[in-house]
């Protein structure tokens, strides 16, 4: 898909295959950023698993009879991952990101759901932390001391993908890294998700826009519209990776 390789898999198969490495779930905004930000694109190329998050792209691809086996929404995937590993004590999770108090609440919900202390650490860094070497070092230390084997990063895009890319090698005890975006806000009810019927119709973006117009207007209605231009280029065999010579 443009300059990002995307796996054509099912949710069940992905949960079986994701034993180590980095997992990203790109939506339309990710594909657009991957045309403009070289480091973000590199982070995606370095990921071990990349699966289709966008319902809109999934439905567009069906129109060409080149359908993905399934859409795997990032907001659904993390809860499914936790459920899949409920009886595996080797899977322990650290939650990085979201607002103060959200990680702790989400940890209680997850641990109650799976019936064991799966989430063993959480931390909500302040805005701009990634530019503070001392704070970044403290975060690395917190994750290392927790001995978690899975790191779920809820910092939003592109921050979470870039943070994982830059810091993965500093966390050798962590076997799996997942970018989870707003998943913790959805799990704790801090943010409403679109009804299931609207998600299946590809309208979740509209639901979010109506609820957060100030934050999402430019992203959805200006920046992300360029995705359809890039997609047309790909479908007509005129697309060129802007970073192919880097």
Secondary structure by P-SEA (a helix, b strand, c coil): cccbbbbbccaaaaaaaccccbbbbbcaaaaaaaaccaaaaaaaaaccbbbbccaaaaaaaaaacccccbbbbaaaaaaaaaaaacccccbbbbbcccccaaaaaaaaaaaaaaccccccbbbbbcccccccaaaaaaaaaaaaaacccbbbbccccaaaaaaaaacccccccccbbbbccaaaaaaacccccccaaaaaaccaaaaaaaaccccccccccccccaaaaaaaaaaacccccccccc
